[in-house]
Amino acid sequence: MKFQRPPRAELERRLAAARENLRACTLCAWRCNVDRTQGAAGVCRTSDQTRVFRELLHFGEELDLIPSHVVYLNGCNFGCVFCISGTENDIVEVGEPLDAERFAALVRQRQAEGAINVNFLGGEPSIHAHAIIELAMHLPADLPIVFNSNMFLSPECFELLRGVVQIWLADLKFGNAACAERLAGVENYLEVVRGYLKQASGAGRLMVRHLIMPSHIDCCTVPSLEWLAAELPEVEVSLMDQYVPVHRAAEHAELNRLANGQEENRARQHARSLGLRLIS
């Protein structure tokens, strides 16, 4: 399926709508309705100013996506205790303000160095939909935008980004509501994230990541894989074994270690038994 970025006039309309939304923000499923133009606010504690705290040409993503120009945006609407960018997300003023026209020149430089996409993550990119749309207006039309997201979105955000995003690199972290609330501080996780995974499957290329966490095979991995097999059987699934006990993971005894080989093997064997399309 071939997708074409919306024309400039449509991008300008969406940018105006996204900026207006920031006055009573509903860009994610929390729907805080705070005025981010007046400073850091809401669950994400992020203002209307998008900051980049890291960017690089990255070779550690899925094989079809590398080399990838990864762009880390500040702030997040989750509070994952094991977040590898937890420090940066706790200090939302970290990084340099994103100027779309100047940053587009850096994107083109990374493209000349070999990048085959520009990949927004963080933090969580959905809370920066306005910045992504504005930057898209300055990017080469043939450069895919990757949206590396926890998918805790709102209808407004999804429609703003539909067609702007070519590749949805989506996390399905938890297999039940209790783990999502205890380890990420998120309510209504399954209903929201599963719903937007289904929508994203018809709005571009969808690649679903699941992080194998120690002691969470039965409660998170198995239910996640079985839901994908039942609801999105053709989706590309990336089982990630990069979990490390960082940030505040030590506060939870079961997370204060690496996943072992037995857990990783069980996860992969179960995915194969379900006929899922595993990618690496």
Stockholm file with secondary structure:
# STOCKHOLM 1.0

chainA/1-280         MKFQRPPRAELERRLAAARENLRACTLCAWRCNVDRTQGAAGVCRTSDQTRVFRELLHFGEELDLIPSHVVYLNGCNFGCVFCISGTENDIVEVGEPLDAERFAALVRQRQAEGAINVNFLGGEPSIHAHAIIELAMHLPADLPIVFNSNMFLSPECFELLRGVVQIWLADLKFGNAACAERLAGVENYLEVVRGYLKQASGAGRLMVRHLIMPSHIDCCTVPSLEWLAAELPEVEVSLMDQYVPVHRAAEHAELNRLANGQEENRARQHARSLGLRLIS
#=GR chainA/1-280 SS CCCCCCCHHHHHHHHHHHHHHGGGCCSBTTCCCCCGGGSSBTTTTBCSCCEEEEEEEECCSCGGGCSEEEEEESCCSCCCTTCTTHHHHHSTTCSEECCHHHHHHHHHHHHHTTCCCEEEESSCGGGGHHHHHHHHTTSCTTSCEEEEECCCBCHHHHHHHBTTBSEEEEECCCSSHHHHHHHHCCSSHHHHHHHHHHHHTTSSEEEEEEECCTTCIIIIIHHHHHHHHHHCTTCEEEEECCCCCCTTGGGSGGGSSCCCHHHHHHHHHHHHHTTCEECC
#=GC SS_cons         CCCCCCCHHHHHHHHHHHHHHGGGCCSBTTCCCCCGGGSSBTTTTBCSCCEEEEEEEECCSCGGGCSEEEEEESCCSCCCTTCTTHHHHHSTTCSEECCHHHHHHHHHHHHHTTCCCEEEESSCGGGGHHHHHHHHTTSCTTSCEEEEECCCBCHHHHHHHBTTBSEEEEECCCSSHHHHHHHHCCSSHHHHHHHHHHHHTTSSEEEEEEECCTTCIIIIIHHHHHHHHHHCTTCEEEEECCCCCCTTGGGSGGGSSCCCHHHHHHHHHHHHHTTCEECC
//
